Amino acid sequence: SGVKVAIVALIALFSFSGCVSKSYESQVISLDQHPSATLKLNFPQNDPISGKSLNLNAISNEVNYAINSAIRQFSFFPPIEKNTYRYYTLWGKVQLAECDAYSTCDYFHRGLDIIKNNHGYTLKYVNGTGLDRKKTVYCKSSSCKVEYEPWKRETRVTFEINVTKPNNNTIVFAYPRTCLYEPSSEESLADIERLKADVQFILDKLNGHVIKLKRNYELQGEISSQYSATAVYANFKRLLGDYFRGLINTEKLSDVNDSNMFAFEIAGQRRPLNISAYPYRNGSKTKYSVIFEYTIDSTGKTSVTPEQVKQARERIAKIIND
């Protein structure tokens, strides 16, 4: 019995001292095949509002960003949290903040990491924690230079989604044939079947997805009028009303030269219309500017039409000469 006790004690000693460790080997897991996802990019050749080119090479960064955002939106897992610290002060207080020289810190590294690469997109599901061990390099007077020796453990499951472009207007996302499982002492973000289902759901939602590019446009011009600058200003004040920016109301600056903002509606958007009216010959000239937002989607549609822009311009001219 004395020998048995000694053996048990020896095993416990090795276990607690870290001499007994578990080996974590990476695994390549074969996946059942699912249909590919196809995106059609039927953007017009030129922006119908600004006239600028919408060549796919010119907007490739915007398209990639839109795809990345869509993947984040469709996944059931949140975007990865990188280097989120939880530290323990000398007084035992636990906080989330930057790690300082007087605290022991551990950090979280978990969620879905989306990486754009030459062959497509890498979806990496990560669950990890770590510890920043402080290491004092040197001290001078009362200040010390402190460096950190990071140590971490994290479990990763990685899916590679290859992207092909059979023609300029089509993007095909292929469902991956395998995934790479890299285990650690941390549990996986979810079981493999759950992660596979997430990838399939993302591709199902990407199939036929409509990409929208955000734009803004400054509608501006200069119009002559037979009426005085004061009369023009009065017309905008009467027909549109001042544009309120928070609690600040823009008031008339002078009787002759007025530069103001008025509440102008274009395509359902209430925007500040800036005018500057000044005397010109027997009447006045008015400069105007209004910036509005719109989108162009991958089916070729815009949220604001050229006809609506034309009508807005005509309305401003009518107010000036009312």
N, C-alpha and C positions, 0 to 999 in steps of 0.2 A: 504493500500500500504506500509506503514511503517513496518507492520508485515512481509510482503512478503520479503522486502529488508533484514530484520533481519535474516529470515530463510535462504535466499540465502547466506548471508555473513557467517552464522554459518556453512553451508555445505562446503563452500569454505575453511573455517578455518580448519575444520576436514580433508578435502582432502589434503591440503598442509602440514599439520602437521603429516601425515602418519597414522592417526587413522582409516581411511577408507582403507582397504586392500582387495585384491582379493585372494581367496583361490585357490590353485593349487593342485588338487588331481591326483594321479597316476591312469592310466587306463591300463587294460590288454585288448589288441585288438586281436580278432581272425583273423587268416589268412587263405586264400584259400590254399589248398594243391597243391604242385608241386612235380614232380619226384625228387628222391634223386640223389646225385652225387656220382659216384664211381671212385676211384683211384686204379689202379693196380700197385703193387710194385714188379716187376719182376727183382730185382737186382740179379746179379750173386752171388753165394755163397762166392766167393773170388774176390778181385780186380784183373783183368787180367794183370795189369801192375805191381803193387807192391806185389801182393799175399796176402795182408791183408784181414781179414775177413770183410764181408759186412752183417753180421747178423743184422736183423732189430732192435734188442735191442741195438746193438752197434752204429747204425746210427740214432736212433730215434730223437735225438736233431736236427740233420741235416735235417731230413724229416720234423719235425715240423717247423723249420725255413723256409724251402722251401715253405711249405704250407702257412705260414704267409706272406711271400713275394709275393706269387701268389695272395692272397686275396687283398693285397695292390695294386698290379698291375691291377687287374680286376675291382676294385671299381672305380666308377666315382668321388668319394670324396677323398680328400687328407688325408694322415695320420694326426692324431690329433696333433695340436700345443699346447704344454703344457707350461704354465707360460711364454708366450711371453709378455713382459712388454712394455707399452707405458707410459712414465712418463712426468710430467709437472714440470719444474724447477721454481725457484722463479722469473725468468725473462720471464716466459711464453713460453719457448722453449719446443718443443715436440720432444722426441727422443725414439727410441727403444733400450733399454739397461737394465742393472741390476738396480733395484730400490735402491736408497741410502737414507740416513737419512734426506736429505734436499728436498725430492721430494714426491709428491703425485702420487701413481702409480695405474694404472688399468691394468689388464692382460686379455689375450684371452685364451680360452680353447675350441678349436673347431676342428672338423674333425672326422675321423673314428678311433676309438680305438679298436684294436684287442687283445683279451685276451685269452690265452690258459689255459684251466682248465681240471679237471679230466674227464668231460663228453664230451668235444669237444672244441668249440671256441665260445666266446662271441663277437658279433659285436655291438659296442656301438657308435651310431651317436650322437655327442655332439656339442652343441652350447652354449657357456657360456662366460661371462665376470665377472670380479671381481674387488675388490679394496683392496689394502693393506693399512690399517690405521696404522699410526705410533704410537707407545706407548713407551715413555721413561721410562725405569725401574729405573735407577739411574744414577747420574752424579758424576764423580770424576775428580777434576781439570777441564780441558777444554774438556775432552772426556766423552761421554755418551754412555751407552749401550742402544741400540735401538732394540725393538722387534716389530713384525708386527702382527696385528690381522686381518687375512684374512676374507673377506666377499665375497661371490660370489653368482651368480645366473646362473644356466645353465639348459637347456632343453635337456633331454636325451631320445633317442629311442633305446631300446636294443632288439637284436635278439639272441636267444640261438640256436646254431647249434650243435645238438648231433652227435657224431661220434661213429660208431660201427665197429668192425673188425670181420666179419664172419669167416675169416681165416687169416693166417699170411701175405698173399700177397695182401689183399684187404682192403680198407678203404671206408666206406660208410658215406656220409654227408647227414643227414636228413634235409629237409626244415622245419623250425620251425612252430609249430602250432599256436603260439601266439607271440606277441611282447609287451614289456612294455613301455608305454609312460609316461614320467615324465616331466610335463610342468613346466615352470616358466615364469617370465615376459619377458624372451628372446624368440624369435621365434625359432621354430625347425630348424635344419640344412636344412631340406627340408620337403615338405609335406609327410605324411605317405605313400601315394601311390608311391611316387618317391623312398622312402627308401626301400619299399617292392620290387620294381622293381630292385633296386641295388643288394639286397640280392639274388634274383632269377638269375640275370645275373652272379653274382659271382659263384653260384653253377653250372650254365650251363657251365661256362668256366672251372670249376674244374673237371667236368665230363670227364674222359679220359685224363686229363692233364698229361704231362710227366714231372717228377721231375728230375732235374739234380744236381748231387753232384760234387762240384769242388775238384780237387785233384792236387797235384804236386808231381813229382818224380825226384830223383837225380840219373841220370845215371852216374856211376863212375866205375873206374877200373884201373888196372896197367898192362902195356905191355912192355915186353923187346924187344930190337931192336939191330941189328948188327951195326946200324949207330950211330954216335955221337949225343950228346944232341944238339949241334949247328945245325947239319943237320936236326934233327927232328923239331926243332924250325923253321928252314927255310922252311920245307915242309908245316907246318901249315900257315906260313906267305904267302907262294906262292899260296896255294890252297884255303885257306879260307879268309885270310885278317884279319886285326885287328878288334876287336869289339869296336865300338865307344860308350862310355857312355857319352851322351851329347856332349860336345866339347873336351872331354879328350880322347886322343888316347893312348892306351897302347903300350909302346915301349919295346924292348928287354932289359932285366935287365943285362945280362952278356953273355959272349961268351960260358960259360960252363954250368951254372945252370940257366935255364930260366923258369920263371913263368909268364904266360901271358893269356890274354883273346882273343879268336878268334870268328869270326862270324860264328855260326854253325846253320844250318837249320834242324829242326826235325818236321815232320808232319805239315809243313807250318808255323812253328814258328821260328823266328830268335832269337836265344838265345846265351848268352855268354858261350863259352866253355873254361874252365880253364884247362891249362896243366902245369905240372911241370916236366921238363926233367933234368936228372942228369946222370953223368957217371956211368956205371956199367960194370965191367969186360972189355971185349974188345969192348963194345958198350955203350948202355944207357938203362935206364928205364924211362918210362913216366907214370905219374899219370894223370888221366883226370877226369873231373867232369862237368856235364851240367844239369841244372834243367829246366824241362819243365812242362807246365800245361796241364791238360786234364779234361774231365768230364766223369762221368758214369751216364747214365740215367736209369729211372725206367722200360725201355723196355729191359735192359741188354746190351745196346750198349755203347761203349767208343769212345771218339773223337780221341784217339790215339790207334792204335792197337799194340799188341805184336810184330807183324811182322815189323812194322815201328821202334820199339825200337831195334829189332835185327839188322835191316839194318843200323841204326845209329851207333850201336856199331861196326859193321863190317867196316863202312866207316872210323871211327876213327882209327881202327887198320890198315887199308890200308894206311892212310896218314902217320902213324908212320913208316911203313915199305916200303914206296914208294921209 
